[in-house]
């Protein structure tokens, strides 16, 4: 009598259970070579500030890898401005900085800022950013459903003469708190059009919302996209690994300018 395939498998299970199929594999990882990690966002009317750290191995003890001997300079219109090492926190934006200058950022659209950072180990990081024009928010509207929940609709005009990239952020009550919505988009499908960004029915009457529309550089958009992909892939064995697309040369990180239009509304 011929046994069905499923019965063969059932008969083989006790034999397979008695076999030791476990095999330990040693994976030899290359030694980690620390590199400089730089994060800097220039904002009009604010001091020049950046953060300089050092990358660490996945297996290192968790700590803030400061680089006290790092020297940082920002060049603007031929002036080379030194940023002194002064670790501090900004409570308004919940950001941590290691280097700063009392020089205020006054760049206008089209102006270029150059960053160079070096340390006593001979490591060097360079980067540039070009100030973008502000894109104004045209209108902010909201609509209620039968449950008295409101959706938000923010509109602005895209420039048809060049590729544009945007970051759209919504805060409740204060920008000091975590954002209620944060995403980034390009104008591949909306070039030259009036763009409207909508939401779900996530808001209620008397909510105070702060809407920020950032006009960002393509390299910053690529950086945000890559960091988002890396977060989504973290811990997911089925996700495609993603490499961070830095905007700096010689290390890891981001150096860009933040130009935005911001409005506050109260849902009524």
Number of C-alpha atoms within 10 A of each C-alpha: 3 5 7 8 8 8 9 11 11 10 10 10 10 10 9 11 9 8 8 7 7 6 6 5 6 6 6 6 6 6 7 11 9 14 16 23 23 24 20 19 15 22 19 16 11 13 15 22 25 25 23 24 21 16 17 18 11 8 7 7 8 9 7 10 14 16 18 15 11 21 18 26 21 22 15 16 10 9 9 14 16 18 21 16 20 14 15 13 12 9 9 10 11 11 11 15 18 21 23 20 20 13 14 14 18 14 19 12 11 11 13 16 21 18 22 18 21 19 15 11 8 6 14 18 20 19 21 18 22 17 23 20 14 15 17 18 19 12 11 17 13 16 14 16 9 6 8 12 15 22 18 21 15 19 17 17 16 20 15 12 8 10 14 20 20 21 19 17 18 22 19 20 15 14 17 12 12 13 15 13 13 12 12 18 13 15 17 10 8 15 17 16 13 12 17 16 11 14 13 10 16 11 21 16 12 10 14 17 20 19 24 22 23 23 24 25 21 15 18 23 20 17 19 19 17 17 17 14 17 17 12 14 15 12 9 10 8 7 12 12 13 16 11 16 18 23 22 22 14 16 20 19 22 24 22 24 25 17 22 22 13 14 14 16 15 13 18 12
